[in-house]
Amino acid sequence: MNALQLAQVNIARLKVAIEHPDVRDFVAGLAPINAQAEASGGFVWRLQDDAGDATQIAYDPNPLLIVNLSVWESVEALRAFTYSPEHLAYLKRRREWFGRLATPHFCMWWITAGQRPTPAKARERLKILEQRGSSAAAFTFSQRYPPKLSESSQM
């Protein structure tokens, strides 16, 4: 069996366009937070464009909806980064920049090592979480599943 890695997606709906001064602090924090992620133990890959982030990568027809998509060695590695003091300080300000979503905005799933999830596949995983709740196909920190490919991981 091939080694497995953890894919994660989180989406957010900006309150204003990415160029707007109200999100200046968010935009200024992208490079340092992304660098911290890349330097974190267990980091494998993240979706990015030529500018080094994913804010201009289309996830949805709504240009205010942005995506963060990455791959990690384990849930523990992702959790350690997510709740690190630097990233947590950034997370605590999210309501300044983002509106609430009515559907799930974050999930994880296991993939074969070397795979790179696409925004379309990530959207499918969030839909699975919304429709079925937490399962091996799409789960959250509060209800984790051990490294195992679900049937939908093999699509």
Steps between C-alpha positions, in 0.01 A plus 500: 500500500627847415571748778222744572505873557238741625331747267322800651284773358363811656304767324403849605279773360670838511283792610658717230719447193856384566631839380291695753683679786278327758681170435848651479611326824371166373688536172817617679486191719475250216871472421618460861225253589563299183874499577425379851284218361773395258757495782273296727573137569279276291423757228500347149339738247261792459300640211648825375515723196794697359460758778560231762149470641165368378287815521478531121426131435134457409314281744148624434335749264478737798840682495469572873519128579864399542657161560789360701596148399798309636646157571657387828659186637245467779206657681735576790738696275216709356353557846837611638530764227134607518514562875851642514510843669582686177226340292248510784550876537415532132199269534361706785461795261307305234166672574659833398560368150254216436127445517343186644414218265181295530678182389818328623815697428768250611565130461776243471534166320770244430670477161773285352840659557597712200145591400414869479135584560331753276253771602226298324582189705513709816155640421373141467640417845330796663175391333545147640549645849191717459281215372621205709672652798844393615630179341826359370425687176486843667566575865601774743727533801210416732435159339815360345539185295817292486713489185298290259377570151124527475321385187464861391877554541554261215299709251 
